[in-house]
Amino acid sequence: MASSASIAVADSVWRQMKSSRSGLVSRCSLHFLFGKNFERATIIVDQGGVKRVSGNPSCRVLFLVAGESKEEYLCFPEHFCTCHSFFFDVVNKGEQLCCKHQIAVQLAESVGAYKEISISDEELALILCRI
């Protein structure tokens, strides 16, 4: 079961990475916290699989993250992902702090490795309707 202490450590590591824009120091900590999901997330980021989608004019933001079979998952890195692993491993079993897609977004944001897409608020609403 994921503990609140583990979540606090993960949050601290992400803040440190975002402020320094470097993942070198934190890589061991992240691997310790997230295990195989961290390695899978780095592959997603390396392959350019994270899109930051912002609505215009509201500036609301969501992320679309590539899955293994080319589907995209709607992801809010600190709260929610539409993938099966989020529901089974994070919510249902409580065995993971977050899924690989949430980790990929946090990592991509930390190092600035995401594609920026701007769309209308109407288009953003249509994406959110997929939930």
N, C-alpha and C positions, 0 to 999 in steps of 0.2 A: 504494500500500500504506500502510495506517495505521501511523504510527510510534509508538514508545513515548513519545517526546517530546510528540506531539500528544495522546495519551491522558493524560499527566501534566498538560498545560495544561488539558484539558477537566475533569479531576477538580478542579483548583485553582479553576477558574471556578465549578463547581457548589458547592464548599464555600463560596466567597465569597458566592454568591447565597443559600445556605441560612442563613448567619450574619447576613446583612443583610436578608433577606426582600425584596430589591429587585432587579429584573432590569434596571434602566436602565443601570447602568454596564457590565454584562457582555454586553449584547445584541450589540454589534459583535464581540466576541471569539467569541461563540457562532455568529454568522452566518459568521464567517471559518472556524471549525472544521468546521461542519456544513452550510453552504450551504443548498441547497433543502430538505433534511430539517429544518432548524431552522424555516424558515417554515411548513412543513407541520405540524410539531409544535405551533407556536403556535396554529394553527387548531384542532387537536384540543383543546388546553387551553381556548381561548376558547369552544368549543362544549360544554364540560363533559364531555369524552370520557374522562376518567381516573377510575377507581374504585380506591380502596385497600381491599382486602378483607383483613380480619383474622379469623383463626380463634379460636374460644372453646372451651376455656380456654387453648390453647397460646400465643396472641398471635402466631402465625406470620402473615407478611404476604406477599401477592402483589398484583399490579396487573392489572386488566383495562382494556384501552385500545381505544377505538372505532376501527374501520377505516373506510375510505371508503364501503364498501357495507354498513355497519351491523353487520358481524361484529365480535366482540371478540377481541382477541389477549391471551393470557396473557403477562405481561411481568415480568421481573426486570431492572430498569434497568441494572445494571452487568454483567449476565452473559448474558441470554437473552431472546428474544422468539419467539413462534410464527409470526410473519409470514414471508412469502416473501422479502422484502427482507433480513431478518436472515440467512437462509441463503445467499442469492446474493451480496449486496453486502458483507456484513460477514464471514461465515465463509468462503465459497467464494472470492470474488475478493479480499477484503481491501481493497476500494476505499473503504469507509466505516468510521468509528469505531463507529457504532451506527445503528440504524434510527430512523425518525421516532417510533415508539412509545416506544422507550427514552428518546429526547430529551424527549418529551411528559411522561413520568413524572418525569424529573429536574426539568424546568421546573415542573410542577405541585407537586412536593414543595417546591421552592425558594420558591414564592410562596404555598403553602397553597391551591392551586386544584384540589382533587380531592374526589370524593364518598367519604365514609367509610362502609363497609359492614362489619357484624360478622355472621359466620355461624358455625355449629358446625364443629368440626374435621372431622367426617364430610363435611359439604358441601364444605369446603376440599379434602379428599382427592379428592372426585369431580371437582372442577375440575382438579386436578393429573393425574388419570387421562386427561384429554383430550390430554396431551402425546404 
